[in-house]
Amino acid sequence: MHALHAAGDGQGGLGVATTRGLAPALALIVLFAASWLEARASQDQASAPAQASAVPQRIRVSQKVEEGLIAKKVQPQYPQEAREQHIQGTVILKAQISKEGDVAQLDLVSGHPLLVPAAIEAVKQWKYKPFLLDGQPLVVETQVSVDFTPETTEGAGSESGPPSVIGSIPGDPGGGIVGGVITTTVRNADGTLRVHLPSSISETLLIKRVQPKYPEAARKQAIRAGSAVFKGIISKEGDVVEVQLVSAASPAFEQPAIDAVKQWKYKPYLLNGRPVEVETQIDVAFTFPTN
């Protein structure tokens, strides 16, 4: 009996010793788990701003989808001169819509010179519902088409001439409809086409404008403002390749204006999907330096 009791005490002692040996190991495991959970939580918090910043601030939306968000649409005023010449067509614009749904920027894609200003003036007044992504409003880039026909705009009851033939390039200098866009064209000696655009249209294609240096002679004469007007030829690549003086406020402004304009850059003007030369008027304004 005594031996059995002693043996029992020995086993009991072994169990207590084993438990005491495991306690430090369990504590280390618990400490490691707590540290891992804390590190994981910190990592999740750090990645949250990165995920938020990954949300795009601007998105390109198809014309059809964005049309469904128009909340206010102002119809263009049909230009009287265009109506008298029986000019019809579509003006296509690249538009940037702000997060608030306002038309923030418009760039010309194509359209007849007589119709473009009226289209731009109308679209500037359009209002869109904000485009939301994950509940956040985004800046939208889209395309806008403005149609000009006597049936759908002001003057629907007036007489109109027969529609012109669409799709052909006029063989002789003159006007015509090319790819659905009416243009005034001339043919160069080498057979290439040149399109004449008013300055109000060509200015919408300008992507780089270098300000002219104010002439020292004008400064000494206390001429506080000046301007120069040129006839310019813009290449198919959008470079100013030729300038001819039309008028200048003073001879002193001519050369500085030419030096600046030759550095200007335009987006190529597309005719029937192909870039063509452009002839236009270029207006240069001088601002008297304040320093």
Residue frames relative to the residue before (quaternion, step in Angstrom):
aa qw qx qy qz dx dy dz
M 1.0000 0.0000 0.0000 0.0000 0.00 0.00 0.00
H 0.6697 0.4994 -0.3053 0.4571 3.50 0.88 -0.90
A 0.6493 0.5226 -0.3235 0.4480 3.56 1.03 -0.83
L 0.6457 0.5185 -0.3121 0.4657 3.53 1.00 -0.90
H 0.6425 0.5235 -0.3245 0.4558 3.60 0.94 -0.80
A 0.6550 0.5088 -0.3191 0.4586 3.51 0.99 -0.84
A 0.6403 0.5248 -0.3325 0.4517 3.52 1.03 -0.82
G 0.6285 0.5355 -0.3290 0.4583 3.49 1.05 -0.80
D 0.6491 0.5100 -0.3252 0.4613 3.55 0.94 -0.81
G 0.6346 0.5380 -0.3413 0.4373 3.55 1.07 -0.71
Q 0.6545 0.5013 -0.3146 0.4705 3.61 0.98 -0.80
G 0.6385 0.5212 -0.3270 0.4624 3.55 1.00 -0.84
G 0.6477 0.5193 -0.3194 0.4569 3.55 0.94 -0.80
L 0.6357 0.5331 -0.3281 0.4518 3.55 1.05 -0.79
G 0.6437 0.5283 -0.3200 0.4518 3.64 1.02 -0.81
V 0.6544 0.5049 -0.3176 0.4647 3.58 0.94 -0.83
A 0.6596 0.5145 -0.3118 0.4506 3.53 0.96 -0.86
T 0.6450 0.5244 -0.3232 0.4521 3.58 1.02 -0.83
T 0.6431 0.5267 -0.3136 0.4590 3.59 0.98 -0.87
R 0.6629 0.4959 -0.3110 0.4669 3.53 0.99 -0.89
G 0.6453 0.5302 -0.3203 0.4472 3.61 1.07 -0.62
L 0.6737 0.4974 -0.2887 0.4642 3.58 1.12 -0.68
A 0.5416 0.6662 -0.3982 0.3228 3.60 1.08 -0.62
P 0.6749 0.4695 -0.3275 0.4656 3.68 0.78 -0.80
A 0.6414 0.5278 -0.3346 0.4451 3.59 1.01 -0.76
L 0.6486 0.5103 -0.3141 0.4693 3.58 0.98 -0.84
A 0.6363 0.5312 -0.3286 0.4528 3.55 1.01 -0.79
L 0.6477 0.5140 -0.3186 0.4635 3.56 1.02 -0.80
I 0.6383 0.5298 -0.3265 0.4531 3.57 1.03 -0.81
V 0.6569 0.5056 -0.3043 0.4694 3.58 0.95 -0.94
L 0.6564 0.5130 -0.3094 0.4585 3.60 0.96 -0.87
F 0.6493 0.5176 -0.3126 0.4613 3.59 1.00 -0.84
A 0.6551 0.5161 -0.3092 0.4571 3.58 0.98 -0.90
A 0.6549 0.5109 -0.3163 0.4583 3.59 0.96 -0.86
S 0.6526 0.5125 -0.3116 0.4630 3.59 1.01 -0.84
W 0.6481 0.5273 -0.3159 0.4496 3.58 1.01 -0.84
L 0.6586 0.5052 -0.3057 0.4665 3.56 1.00 -0.90
E 0.6511 0.5118 -0.3218 0.4589 3.59 0.98 -0.79
A 0.6543 0.5061 -0.3103 0.4685 3.58 1.00 -0.83
R 0.6416 0.5248 -0.3243 0.4558 3.57 1.02 -0.80
A 0.6447 0.5187 -0.3196 0.4617 3.59 1.00 -0.83
S 0.6509 0.5081 -0.3140 0.4686 3.58 1.00 -0.84
Q 0.6441 0.5266 -0.3164 0.4557 3.56 1.03 -0.78
D 0.6401 0.5187 -0.3174 0.4695 3.58 1.01 -0.81
Q 0.6585 0.5038 -0.3138 0.4627 3.58 0.98 -0.86
A 0.6658 0.5056 -0.3073 0.4545 3.57 1.00 -0.81
S 0.6887 0.4842 -0.2897 0.4553 3.58 1.04 -0.73
A 0.5236 0.6583 -0.4101 0.3526 3.61 1.19 -0.41
P 0.6778 0.4572 -0.3248 0.4754 3.67 0.81 -0.83
A 0.6288 0.5372 -0.3480 0.4415 3.59 1.02 -0.75
Q 0.6510 0.5026 -0.3164 0.4727 3.56 1.01 -0.79
A 0.6429 0.5219 -0.3258 0.4562 3.56 1.03 -0.79
S 0.6813 0.4866 -0.2998 0.4573 3.56 1.00 -0.86
A 0.5873 0.5920 -0.3695 0.4100 3.56 1.23 -0.38
V 0.5239 0.6208 -0.4181 0.4067 3.58 1.24 -0.29
P 0.4342 -0.7199 0.4643 0.2788 3.66 -0.62 1.00
Q 0.3872 -0.7195 0.5326 0.2209 3.55 -1.13 0.72
R 0.7716 0.1861 -0.1032 0.5994 3.58 1.27 -0.39
I 0.0441 -0.8046 0.5920 -0.0150 3.55 -0.99 0.82
R 0.3502 -0.7141 0.5639 0.2224 3.56 -1.12 0.69
V 0.0876 -0.8029 0.5893 -0.0186 3.54 -0.77 1.14
S 0.5198 -0.6460 0.4582 0.3202 3.58 -0.97 0.82
Q 0.6409 -0.5508 0.3798 0.3762 3.54 -1.19 0.58
K 0.6608 0.5252 -0.3166 0.4327 3.58 0.91 -0.87
V 0.6606 0.4988 -0.3092 0.4682 3.58 0.96 -0.87
E 0.6946 0.4811 -0.2886 0.4503 3.58 0.84 -0.95
E 0.5794 0.5819 -0.3797 0.4262 3.61 1.10 -0.57
G 0.6338 0.5413 -0.3299 0.4432 3.56 1.12 -0.60
L 0.6797 0.4701 -0.2851 0.4854 3.60 1.27 -0.25
I 0.4337 0.6973 -0.4727 0.3196 3.61 1.23 0.07
A 0.1774 -0.7956 0.5746 0.0741 3.54 -0.76 1.10
K 0.7845 0.0752 -0.0295 0.6148 3.57 1.18 -0.56
K 0.0128 -0.8091 0.5858 -0.0446 3.57 -0.70 1.10
V 0.1761 -0.7879 0.5860 0.0693 3.57 -0.61 1.17
Q 0.3620 -0.7362 0.5331 0.2069 3.57 -0.79 1.04
P 0.4728 -0.6865 0.4656 0.2974 3.61 -0.94 0.78
Q 0.4560 -0.6346 0.5467 0.3007 3.52 -1.27 0.49
Y 0.3935 -0.7262 0.5074 0.2458 3.57 -0.67 1.07
P 0.4163 -0.7205 0.4842 0.2704 3.64 -0.54 1.07
Q 0.5281 -0.6654 0.4323 0.3026 3.55 -0.87 0.99
E 0.6561 0.5151 -0.3185 0.4504 3.58 0.94 -0.85
A 0.6467 0.5091 -0.3216 0.4681 3.58 1.01 -0.78
R 0.6491 0.5135 -0.3241 0.4582 3.58 0.99 -0.78
E 0.6595 0.5163 -0.3134 0.4476 3.57 0.95 -0.87
Q 0.7129 0.4120 -0.2463 0.5113 3.58 1.14 -0.65
H 0.4249 -0.7290 0.4363 0.3125 3.59 1.34 0.17
I 0.3211 0.7502 -0.5082 0.2754 3.55 1.02 0.85
Q 0.0012 0.7727 -0.6337 0.0373 3.55 -0.85 1.05
G 0.2998 0.7675 -0.5410 0.1683 3.56 -1.21 0.24
T 0.4555 -0.6569 0.5361 0.2714 3.50 -1.41 -0.10
V 0.2217 -0.7373 0.6247 0.1302 3.53 -1.01 0.90
I 0.1376 -0.7923 0.5924 0.0488 3.56 -0.77 1.06
L 0.0614 -0.8081 0.5852 -0.0273 3.55 -0.80 1.11
K 0.3259 -0.6722 0.6210 0.2373 3.52 -1.23 0.57
A 0.0912 -0.8383 0.5374 -0.0080 3.57 -0.61 1.14
Q 0.1785 -0.7353 0.6412 0.1282 3.52 -1.23 0.62
I 0.1617 -0.7990 0.5776 0.0425 3.55 -0.66 1.18
S 0.4187 -0.7271 0.4878 0.2409 3.58 -0.77 1.02
K 0.6884 -0.4653 0.3563 0.4273 3.56 -1.31 0.18
E 0.6752 0.4844 -0.2894 0.4751 3.58 1.18 -0.56
G 0.5741 -0.6165 0.3712 0.3905 3.60 1.26 -0.12
D 0.5186 0.6236 -0.4273 0.3994 3.60 1.24 0.28
V 0.4806 -0.6339 0.5186 0.3135 3.56 -1.20 0.57
A 0.1621 -0.8445 0.5083 0.0464 3.56 -0.25 1.30
Q 0.8124 0.0073 0.0340 0.5821 3.60 1.07 -0.65
L 0.0715 -0.7819 0.6189 0.0203 3.54 -1.10 0.81
D 0.0440 -0.7747 0.6308 0.0073 3.56 -1.01 0.90
L 0.4586 -0.7016 0.4775 0.2636 3.54 -0.92 0.92
V 0.2067 -0.7405 0.6283 0.1189 3.54 -1.07 0.88
S 0.7512 -0.2446 0.1816 0.5855 3.57 0.86 -0.97
G 0.3483 0.7319 -0.5444 0.2161 3.55 -1.25 0.42
H 0.5716 -0.5932 0.4394 0.3583 3.54 -1.21 0.52
P 0.5790 -0.6331 0.3886 0.3362 3.59 -0.91 0.90
L 0.6730 0.4938 -0.3119 0.4538 3.61 1.03 -0.66
L 0.7059 0.4628 -0.2565 0.4708 3.60 1.19 -0.47
V 0.5678 0.6565 -0.3765 0.3240 3.57 1.10 -0.68
P 0.6756 0.4938 -0.3401 0.4290 3.68 0.70 -0.89
A 0.6577 0.5012 -0.3201 0.4624 3.62 0.95 -0.81
A 0.6390 0.5248 -0.3282 0.4567 3.59 1.02 -0.75
I 0.6649 0.5002 -0.3021 0.4653 3.58 0.91 -0.93
E 0.6502 0.5261 -0.3205 0.4447 3.58 0.93 -0.88
A 0.6722 0.4894 -0.2983 0.4686 3.59 1.01 -0.77
V 0.6949 0.4913 -0.2889 0.4385 3.59 0.79 -1.02
K 0.5763 0.5941 -0.3772 0.4156 3.61 1.10 -0.60
Q 0.7043 0.4553 -0.2550 0.4812 3.58 1.18 -0.55
W 0.4717 0.6741 -0.4503 0.3469 3.59 1.24 -0.06
K 0.1574 -0.7677 0.6158 0.0822 3.52 -1.25 0.55
Y 0.1644 -0.7960 0.5803 0.0510 3.55 -0.93 1.00
K 0.4851 -0.5771 0.5490 0.3608 3.52 -1.30 0.33
P 0.5528 -0.6181 0.4230 0.3654 3.63 -0.94 0.75
F 0.3699 -0.6970 0.5690 0.2314 3.57 -1.11 0.76
L 0.1563 -0.8276 0.5379 0.0376 3.58 -0.56 1.18
L 0.0275 -0.7523 0.6582 0.0090 3.53 -1.13 0.83
D 0.8136 -0.0745 -0.0301 0.5758 3.54 -0.50 1.27
G 0.7181 -0.4657 0.2411 0.4576 3.54 1.03 0.84
Q 0.6558 0.4953 -0.3090 0.4786 3.60 1.27 -0.06
P 0.4210 -0.7037 0.5045 0.2701 3.64 -0.88 0.89
L 0.1586 -0.7937 0.5839 0.0624 3.56 -1.07 0.80
V 0.5041 -0.5750 0.5387 0.3537 3.53 -1.33 0.36
V 0.1914 -0.8088 0.5530 0.0579 3.57 -0.87 1.00
E 0.1521 -0.7291 0.6582 0.1099 3.54 -1.14 0.77
T 0.1303 0.7943 -0.5772 0.1375 3.55 -0.78 1.03
Q 0.4367 -0.6611 0.5341 0.2950 3.54 -1.33 -0.04
V 0.1592 -0.7821 0.5998 0.0568 3.54 -1.05 0.86
S 0.1214 -0.7812 0.6096 0.0578 3.56 -0.95 0.90
V 0.0920 -0.7827 0.6152 0.0214 3.56 -0.90 1.00
D 0.2066 -0.8061 0.5484 0.0816 3.56 -0.57 1.19
F 0.1295 -0.7629 0.6301 0.0650 3.54 -1.09 0.81
T 0.2424 0.7233 -0.6140 0.2028 3.55 -0.52 1.25
P 0.5768 -0.6039 0.4066 0.3704 3.61 -0.98 0.68
E 0.6520 0.5388 -0.3271 0.4214 3.60 1.06 -0.61
T 0.7830 0.3549 -0.1687 0.4822 3.59 1.05 -0.69
T 0.7326 0.3379 -0.2353 0.5420 3.60 1.23 -0.10
E 0.7519 -0.3680 0.2807 0.4695 3.51 -1.36 -0.01
G 0.7485 0.3414 -0.2790 0.4953 3.55 -0.93 0.91
A 0.2661 0.8019 -0.5032 0.1816 3.59 1.20 0.45
G 0.7022 0.4801 -0.2838 0.4427 3.58 1.08 -0.60
S 0.5542 0.6227 -0.3991 0.3817 3.60 1.24 -0.15
E 0.5712 -0.5971 0.4397 0.3520 3.50 -1.24 0.47
S 0.0763 -0.7839 0.6145 0.0458 3.54 -1.10 0.63
G 0.5206 -0.6544 0.4574 0.3026 3.51 -1.12 0.68
P 0.6746 -0.4760 0.3527 0.4405 3.54 -1.24 0.14
P 0.5438 -0.6317 0.4286 0.3486 3.59 -0.98 0.74
S 0.4704 -0.6611 0.5075 0.2901 3.54 -1.11 0.74
V 0.5633 -0.5907 0.4499 0.3624 3.54 -1.26 0.38
I 0.2537 -0.7820 0.5564 0.1208 3.56 -0.81 1.03
G 0.7515 0.4517 -0.3010 0.3749 3.52 -1.12 0.69
S 0.7056 0.4291 -0.2833 0.4876 3.63 1.18 -0.07
I 0.3782 -0.6939 0.5626 0.2426 3.53 -1.17 0.64
P 0.4543 -0.6938 0.4706 0.3013 3.61 -0.69 0.96
G 0.4359 -0.7290 0.4681 0.2437 3.56 -0.88 0.94
D 0.7553 0.2953 -0.1828 0.5558 3.58 1.09 -0.56
P 0.6504 -0.4862 0.3792 0.4438 3.59 -1.20 0.35
G 0.4457 0.6569 -0.5112 0.3294 3.51 -0.95 0.89
G 0.5994 -0.5636 0.4194 0.3835 3.56 -1.15 -0.56
G 0.1081 0.7879 -0.6030 0.0623 3.53 -1.24 0.32
I 0.4629 -0.6367 0.5257 0.3224 3.53 -1.33 -0.03
V 0.0373 -0.8008 0.5974 -0.0199 3.56 -0.66 1.09
G 0.8426 -0.0233 -0.0109 0.5379 3.57 -0.62 1.11
G 0.7082 -0.4579 0.2630 0.4686 3.57 1.09 0.66
V 0.6843 0.4283 -0.2804 0.5193 3.60 1.27 -0.06
I 0.3296 -0.7567 0.5334 0.1853 3.56 -0.69 1.10
T 0.0310 0.8082 -0.5846 0.0635 3.57 -0.83 1.00
T 0.3622 -0.6613 0.5987 0.2702 3.53 -1.34 0.31
T 0.0076 -0.8420 0.5362 -0.0591 3.57 -0.51 1.16
V 0.1187 -0.7247 0.6682 0.1190 3.51 -1.38 0.38
R 0.3296 -0.7359 0.5525 0.2110 3.54 -1.16 0.55
N 0.4069 -0.7224 0.5116 0.2254 3.54 -0.82 1.07
A 0.6931 -0.4817 0.3358 0.4182 3.57 -1.28 0.27
D 0.6990 0.4570 -0.2736 0.4771 3.59 1.11 -0.64
G 0.6302 -0.5745 0.3232 0.4103 3.57 1.28 0.18
T 0.5564 0.5975 -0.4027 0.4138 3.61 1.22 -0.19
L 0.4580 -0.6953 0.4932 0.2521 3.53 -1.23 0.54
R 0.1200 -0.7484 0.6472 0.0816 3.50 -1.25 0.61
V 0.2369 -0.7854 0.5622 0.1042 3.54 -0.87 1.02
H 0.2707 -0.7426 0.5893 0.1674 3.55 -0.97 0.88
L 0.0177 -0.7975 0.6020 -0.0359 3.56 -0.77 1.12
P 0.4626 -0.6408 0.5182 0.3268 3.60 -1.05 0.64
S 0.6504 -0.5494 0.3561 0.3853 3.56 -1.17 0.54
S 0.5960 0.5812 -0.3680 0.4142 3.61 1.08 -0.62
I 0.6850 0.4455 -0.2770 0.5055 3.58 1.17 -0.55
S 0.6761 0.4978 -0.3129 0.4440 3.59 0.82 -0.92
E 0.6077 0.5691 -0.3608 0.4202 3.60 1.07 -0.63
T 0.6234 0.5356 -0.3505 0.4490 3.60 1.11 -0.53
L 0.6635 0.4885 -0.2995 0.4811 3.59 1.26 -0.32
L 0.5086 0.6731 -0.4064 0.3509 3.58 1.27 -0.21
I 0.0793 -0.8227 0.5626 0.0206 3.61 -0.69 1.07
K 0.7777 0.1466 -0.1193 0.5995 3.60 1.23 -0.24
R 0.0037 -0.7970 0.6022 -0.0448 3.56 -0.65 1.16
V 0.1741 -0.7728 0.6050 0.0806 3.57 -0.74 1.08
Q 0.3795 -0.7344 0.5179 0.2199 3.57 -0.74 1.06
P 0.4492 -0.7007 0.4776 0.2814 3.61 -0.89 0.86
K 0.4890 -0.6347 0.5130 0.3079 3.53 -1.24 0.58
Y 0.4476 -0.6957 0.4884 0.2778 3.56 -0.82 1.00
P 0.4354 -0.7300 0.4547 0.2661 3.61 -0.65 1.08
E 0.5281 -0.6552 0.4494 0.2998 3.53 -0.99 0.92
A 0.6164 0.5544 -0.3516 0.4348 3.60 1.04 -0.72
A 0.6641 0.4869 -0.3055 0.4781 3.57 0.97 -0.81
R 0.6235 0.5359 -0.3433 0.4541 3.57 1.04 -0.71
K 0.6729 0.4969 -0.3016 0.4576 3.58 0.92 -0.89
Q 0.6937 0.4460 -0.2719 0.4960 3.58 1.14 -0.61
A 0.4370 -0.7242 0.4283 0.3179 3.56 1.36 0.16
I 0.3273 0.7030 -0.5500 0.3100 3.59 1.02 0.80
R 0.2138 -0.8583 0.4608 0.0723 3.52 -0.20 1.31
A 0.7878 0.1184 -0.1014 0.5959 3.61 1.19 0.01
G 0.0482 0.8086 -0.5843 0.0488 3.52 -1.12 0.61
S 0.0881 -0.7874 0.6083 0.0470 3.53 -1.28 0.25
A 0.0863 -0.7630 0.6367 0.0700 3.52 -1.34 0.32
V 0.1805 -0.7763 0.5989 0.0779 3.54 -1.07 0.81
F 0.0606 -0.8116 0.5810 -0.0117 3.55 -0.87 1.00
K 0.3373 -0.6267 0.6440 0.2806 3.46 -1.41 0.28
G 0.0577 -0.8436 0.5335 -0.0184 3.55 -0.59 1.15
I 0.2320 -0.7270 0.6273 0.1552 3.53 -1.26 0.57
I 0.1343 -0.7892 0.5982 0.0362 3.55 -0.76 1.12
S 0.4277 -0.7335 0.4724 0.2363 3.56 -0.76 1.06
K 0.6923 -0.4583 0.3550 0.4298 3.55 -1.34 0.14
E 0.6734 0.4831 -0.2893 0.4791 3.58 1.20 -0.50
G 0.5762 -0.6193 0.3632 0.3905 3.60 1.28 -0.10
D 0.5262 0.6233 -0.4190 0.3988 3.59 1.25 0.27
V 0.4377 -0.6573 0.5417 0.2879 3.57 -1.16 0.64
V 0.0937 -0.8466 0.5239 0.0066 3.57 -0.32 1.24
E 0.8049 0.0918 -0.0482 0.5843 3.59 1.20 -0.32
V 0.0020 0.7804 -0.6251 0.0126 3.56 -1.01 0.85
Q 0.0653 -0.7743 0.6292 0.0191 3.54 -1.04 0.88
L 0.4502 -0.7115 0.4724 0.2607 3.55 -0.77 1.03
V 0.2057 -0.7492 0.6198 0.1107 3.53 -1.02 0.93
S 0.7601 -0.2080 0.1635 0.5935 3.56 0.89 -0.95
A 0.0518 -0.7744 0.6298 0.0304 3.53 -1.31 0.46
A 0.5580 -0.6183 0.4371 0.3396 3.55 -1.07 0.75
S 0.7729 -0.0476 0.0454 0.6311 3.55 1.19 -0.63
P 0.5986 -0.5743 0.4032 0.3863 3.63 -1.05 0.61
A 0.5876 0.6049 -0.3650 0.3945 3.57 1.14 -0.57
F 0.6777 0.5082 -0.2969 0.4408 3.58 1.13 -0.55
E 0.5236 0.6918 -0.4046 0.2890 3.60 1.16 -0.47
Q 0.7497 0.4172 -0.2543 0.4462 3.60 0.54 -1.11
P 0.6426 0.5034 -0.3550 0.4557 3.68 0.87 -0.73
A 0.6339 0.5257 -0.3328 0.4594 3.58 1.07 -0.72
I 0.6445 0.5161 -0.3177 0.4661 3.59 0.97 -0.86
D 0.6498 0.5279 -0.3179 0.4450 3.59 0.92 -0.92
A 0.6768 0.4833 -0.2947 0.4706 3.59 1.01 -0.78
V 0.6857 0.5130 -0.2958 0.4233 3.57 0.82 -1.03
K 0.6299 0.5509 -0.3420 0.4274 3.60 1.02 -0.71
Q 0.6726 0.4642 -0.2980 0.4932 3.58 1.26 -0.24
W 0.4791 0.6699 -0.4436 0.3533 3.59 1.26 -0.06
K 0.1678 -0.7756 0.6030 0.0818 3.54 -1.22 0.56
Y 0.1468 -0.7912 0.5920 0.0438 3.56 -0.96 0.97
K 0.5019 -0.5750 0.5351 0.3621 3.52 -1.29 0.32
P 0.5367 -0.6259 0.4402 0.3556 3.63 -0.92 0.76
Y 0.3360 -0.7142 0.5760 0.2126 3.56 -1.06 0.80
L 0.2444 -0.8035 0.5337 0.0995 3.54 -0.68 1.15
L 0.0611 -0.7656 0.6403 0.0073 3.52 -0.96 0.97
N 0.8197 -0.0719 -0.0109 0.5682 3.55 -0.47 1.23
G 0.7220 -0.4597 0.2288 0.4637 3.53 1.09 0.83
R 0.6986 0.4285 -0.2626 0.5094 3.58 1.28 -0.05
P 0.4809 -0.6665 0.4751 0.3143 3.61 -0.98 0.76
V 0.0670 -0.7908 0.6083 0.0140 3.57 -1.04 0.82
E 0.6033 -0.5312 0.4445 0.3952 3.54 -1.32 0.29
V 0.1918 -0.7737 0.5957 0.0988 3.54 -1.18 0.64
E 0.1517 -0.7409 0.6469 0.0975 3.53 -1.07 0.83
T 0.1422 0.8047 -0.5558 0.1524 3.57 -0.69 1.04
Q 0.4927 -0.6086 0.5179 0.3445 3.53 -1.34 0.06
I 0.1540 -0.7843 0.5978 0.0613 3.55 -0.96 0.91
D 0.1453 -0.7941 0.5887 0.0406 3.55 -0.69 1.14
V 0.0849 -0.7924 0.6040 0.0084 3.56 -0.86 1.03
A 0.1177 -0.7955 0.5932 0.0385 3.56 -0.81 1.05
F 0.2483 -0.7626 0.5843 0.1242 3.55 -1.03 0.85
T 0.1766 -0.7685 0.6093 0.0834 3.54 -1.03 0.87
F 0.4540 -0.6998 0.4823 0.2675 3.55 -0.74 1.07
P 0.4378 -0.7126 0.4767 0.2708 3.63 -0.72 1.01
T 0.4092 -0.7379 0.4883 0.2228 3.54 -0.99 0.82
N 0.6796 0.4791 -0.3046 0.4645 3.58 1.16 -0.48
